[in-house]
Amino acid sequence: MKIDKPEQVLAMQMLNTYMKSAIGSSDSDSENNNFDLIMQGIMDNITSDNTDKNVEDMLNSFTTGSTNNSLYNLEGSSDESSSDSNTSLDKLNYNYNNLIKNRISSSSSDGNSNPQIDAAILKASKQFGVDEGLIRSIIQQESGYDSTAVSGAGAMGLMQLMPENCKAAGVTDPFNVDQNVYAGTKLLKTLLNTYNGNVEMALMAYNAGSGTMQRRGVSSINDLYKMPSETQDYVAKVMGNYRNNIV
């Protein structure tokens, strides 16, 4: 998508201003994540046909104040235009709530997610180039979306980070949703690179460690049987989640 015309840039600035007013200003990570998520949802919606014309029409109509555009009609509304800014903010607030709801329902079939976790996953997915569905599948298996989870071995949070993982990623609070998902996804990306993109091999290493794999002579997915039964079960369950939850 290319937005480089002066009027388009102005429209995007106006859109950001209206959205921040509609959602409410806050310095909290949760509110900032929600703002990023809703903006992403709006841009996904208005560019659904992947044409510059669609984007240009929406931005031009927003600049001129027309309500016959993708922003005000995301839910198929046929409400008439109103010059009252409160009415505009009400519409934006309505679309904000619905887009958050739709994002959750479309991206998490297990129903255990929430806006803060969704936003953290989306951010980490884009930052490291890891499929959202894979991140979700690991979280589902590791903690069941419980950000306060602690295992008997001392693994912590959504993606069950060990103390050494936290130290390596600079995590100061493993129970913080954003820090945990960031560090867990960073580790996952490293393992995917190590095993040339082989998801199952990366999952083996995520669960049992690369050192264990080396000591047991694991060089391909065909050697999974050499790993502890816990790891074999882990890989099977995460892959099952992944196949069902790809977004």
C-alpha positions as CSV (number, residue, x, y, z in Angstrom):
1,M,0.0,0.0,0.0
2,K,1.4,3.4,-0.9
3,I,0.2,6.6,0.8
4,D,2.3,9.5,-0.4
5,K,0.0,12.2,-1.6
6,P,-0.3,15.3,0.7
7,E,-4.0,14.9,1.1
8,Q,-3.6,11.2,2.0
9,V,-0.9,11.9,4.6
10,L,-3.2,14.6,6.1
11,A,-6.1,12.2,6.2
12,M,-4.0,9.6,8.0
13,Q,-3.0,12.2,10.5
14,M,-6.6,13.1,11.0
15,L,-7.5,9.4,11.4
16,N,-4.9,8.9,14.1
17,T,-6.2,12.0,16.0
18,Y,-9.8,10.9,15.8
19,M,-8.9,7.3,16.9
20,K,-6.9,8.5,19.9
21,S,-9.7,10.7,20.9
22,A,-12.2,7.9,20.5
23,I,-10.2,5.3,22.4
24,G,-8.9,7.7,25.0
25,S,-5.4,8.8,25.8
26,S,-3.3,6.6,28.0
27,D,0.4,5.8,28.6
28,S,-0.3,2.2,29.5
29,D,1.1,-0.6,27.3
30,S,-2.4,-2.1,27.1
31,E,-4.0,1.0,25.7
32,N,-1.1,1.6,23.3
33,N,-1.3,-2.0,22.1
34,N,-5.1,-1.7,21.7
35,F,-4.6,1.5,19.6
36,D,-2.0,-0.3,17.4
37,L,-4.3,-3.3,17.0
38,I,-7.4,-1.2,16.0
39,M,-5.3,0.8,13.5
40,Q,-4.1,-2.4,12.0
41,G,-7.6,-3.7,11.9
42,I,-8.9,-0.6,10.1
43,M,-6.0,-0.7,7.5
44,D,-6.7,-4.4,6.9
45,N,-10.3,-3.7,6.3
46,I,-10.0,-0.7,4.0
47,T,-7.3,-2.5,1.9
48,S,-9.1,-5.8,1.7
49,D,-9.2,-5.6,-2.1
50,N,-5.5,-4.7,-2.2
51,T,-6.0,-1.7,-4.5
52,D,-4.5,1.8,-4.2
53,K,-7.9,3.1,-5.4
54,N,-9.7,1.7,-2.4
55,V,-7.2,3.4,0.0
56,E,-7.3,6.7,-1.9
57,D,-11.2,6.7,-2.0
58,M,-11.3,6.1,1.8
59,L,-8.8,8.7,2.6
60,N,-10.2,11.3,0.3
61,S,-13.8,10.8,1.7
62,F,-12.4,11.0,5.2
63,T,-10.7,14.3,4.4
64,T,-14.0,15.8,3.0
65,G,-16.0,14.5,5.9
66,S,-18.1,12.0,3.9
67,T,-19.6,9.1,5.9
68,N,-19.8,7.0,2.7
69,N,-16.5,5.4,3.3
70,S,-14.9,2.3,4.7
71,L,-14.1,3.8,8.1
72,Y,-17.7,4.6,9.0
73,N,-19.2,1.6,7.2
74,L,-17.0,-1.2,8.5
75,E,-20.1,-2.9,9.9
76,G,-22.3,-2.1,6.9
77,S,-23.9,0.9,8.6
78,S,-26.1,3.2,6.5
79,D,-26.3,6.0,9.1
80,E,-26.5,9.5,7.7
81,S,-23.7,12.0,8.0
82,S,-23.5,14.2,11.1
83,S,-21.3,17.3,11.7
84,D,-21.3,16.6,15.4
85,S,-17.8,15.5,16.4
86,N,-19.3,13.4,19.2
87,T,-21.3,11.4,16.8
88,S,-18.1,10.7,14.7
89,L,-16.3,9.6,17.9
90,D,-19.2,7.4,18.9
91,K,-19.0,5.7,15.4
92,L,-15.2,5.3,15.8
93,N,-15.6,3.9,19.3
94,Y,-18.3,1.4,18.0
95,N,-16.0,0.3,15.2
96,Y,-13.1,0.0,17.6
97,N,-15.0,-2.3,19.9
98,N,-16.2,-4.4,17.0
99,L,-12.9,-4.7,15.3
100,I,-11.2,-5.8,18.5
101,K,-14.0,-8.4,19.0
102,N,-13.7,-9.6,15.3
103,R,-9.9,-9.8,15.5
104,I,-10.1,-12.0,18.6
105,S,-12.8,-14.3,17.2
106,S,-11.1,-14.7,13.8
107,S,-7.6,-15.2,15.2
108,S,-8.1,-17.4,18.2
109,S,-10.4,-20.3,17.9
110,D,-9.7,-21.5,21.4
111,G,-11.4,-18.4,22.9
112,N,-8.8,-17.9,25.6
113,S,-7.1,-14.9,24.1
114,N,-7.7,-11.2,25.0
115,P,-6.9,-7.9,23.4
116,Q,-3.6,-7.4,25.2
117,I,-2.3,-10.9,24.3
118,D,-3.6,-10.5,20.7
119,A,-1.7,-7.2,20.4
120,A,1.5,-8.7,21.8
121,I,1.3,-11.7,19.5
122,L,0.6,-9.5,16.4
123,K,3.6,-7.2,17.3
124,A,6.0,-10.1,17.9
125,S,4.8,-11.9,14.7
126,K,5.5,-8.9,12.6
127,Q,8.8,-8.0,14.3
128,F,10.3,-11.5,13.9
129,G,8.4,-12.8,10.9
130,V,6.9,-15.8,12.8
131,D,3.4,-17.0,12.0
132,E,0.8,-15.8,14.5
133,G,-0.7,-19.2,14.5
134,L,2.5,-20.8,15.6
135,I,2.9,-18.4,18.5
136,R,-0.6,-19.0,19.6
137,S,-0.2,-22.8,19.4
138,I,2.8,-22.6,21.6
139,I,1.1,-20.4,24.1
140,Q,-1.9,-22.7,24.2
141,Q,0.3,-25.7,25.0
142,E,2.7,-24.0,27.3
143,S,0.4,-22.0,29.5
144,G,-3.2,-22.2,28.3
145,Y,-3.0,-18.4,27.9
146,D,-2.3,-18.0,31.7
147,S,0.2,-15.2,31.9
148,T,0.9,-16.1,35.6
149,A,1.7,-19.8,34.9
150,V,4.8,-21.3,36.6
151,S,6.0,-24.8,35.9
152,G,7.7,-27.2,38.3
153,A,10.9,-26.6,36.4
154,G,10.7,-22.9,36.9
155,A,9.4,-21.9,33.4
156,M,7.3,-18.7,33.6
157,G,4.5,-16.9,31.9
158,L,2.6,-17.3,28.6
159,M,5.5,-18.9,26.6
160,Q,7.1,-20.5,29.7
161,L,10.4,-18.8,29.7
162,M,13.3,-20.2,31.7
163,P,15.4,-17.8,33.8
164,E,18.3,-18.1,31.2
165,N,15.9,-17.2,28.4
166,C,14.8,-14.1,30.3
167,K,18.4,-13.0,30.9
168,A,19.3,-13.5,27.3
169,A,16.4,-11.5,26.1
170,G,16.7,-8.8,28.7
171,V,13.3,-9.6,30.3
172,T,12.8,-7.9,33.6
173,D,9.3,-9.3,34.3
174,P,8.5,-12.7,32.7
175,F,4.9,-12.3,33.7
176,N,4.5,-9.2,31.6
177,V,2.6,-10.2,28.5
178,D,4.5,-8.0,26.1
179,Q,8.0,-9.0,27.4
180,N,7.1,-12.7,27.6
181,V,5.7,-12.9,24.1
182,Y,8.6,-10.9,22.7
183,A,11.2,-13.1,24.3
184,G,9.4,-16.3,23.5
185,T,9.0,-15.4,19.9
186,K,12.6,-14.2,19.6
187,L,13.8,-17.6,20.9
188,L,11.4,-19.4,18.5
189,K,12.8,-17.4,15.6
190,T,16.3,-18.2,16.5
191,L,15.5,-21.9,16.6
192,L,13.6,-21.8,13.3
193,N,16.7,-20.2,11.8
194,T,18.9,-22.9,13.4
195,Y,16.9,-25.7,11.9
196,N,16.3,-24.1,8.5
197,G,12.7,-23.2,9.1
198,N,11.7,-26.8,10.2
199,V,8.9,-26.1,12.6
200,E,8.9,-29.5,14.3
201,M,12.7,-29.4,14.9
202,A,12.3,-25.9,16.3
203,L,9.6,-27.1,18.6
204,M,11.7,-30.0,19.8
205,A,14.4,-27.5,20.7
206,Y,12.0,-25.1,22.3
207,N,10.7,-27.9,24.6
208,A,13.9,-29.9,25.4
209,G,16.8,-27.7,24.2
210,S,19.2,-28.0,21.4
211,G,21.8,-29.6,23.7
212,T,19.4,-32.5,24.5
213,M,18.8,-33.0,20.8
214,Q,22.5,-33.2,20.0
215,R,23.2,-35.6,22.9
216,R,20.5,-37.9,21.7
217,G,21.7,-37.8,18.1
218,V,18.6,-36.0,16.6
219,S,19.4,-34.7,13.2
220,S,15.9,-34.7,11.6
221,I,12.2,-35.0,12.5
222,N,12.5,-38.7,11.8
223,D,14.6,-38.9,15.0
224,L,11.8,-37.5,17.2
225,Y,11.4,-41.0,18.7
226,K,14.8,-40.5,20.3
227,M,13.5,-37.7,22.4
228,P,11.7,-38.0,25.8
229,S,8.1,-38.9,25.6
230,E,7.2,-35.5,27.0
231,T,8.8,-33.8,24.0
232,Q,7.3,-36.2,21.5
233,D,3.9,-35.4,23.0
234,Y,4.6,-31.7,23.0
235,V,5.6,-31.6,19.3
236,A,2.4,-33.5,18.3
237,K,0.1,-31.3,20.3
238,V,1.6,-28.0,19.3
239,M,1.5,-29.1,15.6
240,G,-2.1,-30.1,16.1
241,N,-2.9,-26.7,17.5
242,Y,-1.0,-25.0,14.7
243,R,-2.9,-26.8,12.0
244,N,-6.2,-25.7,13.6
245,N,-5.2,-22.1,14.5
246,I,-3.3,-20.7,11.5
247,V,-4.5,-17.1,11.0
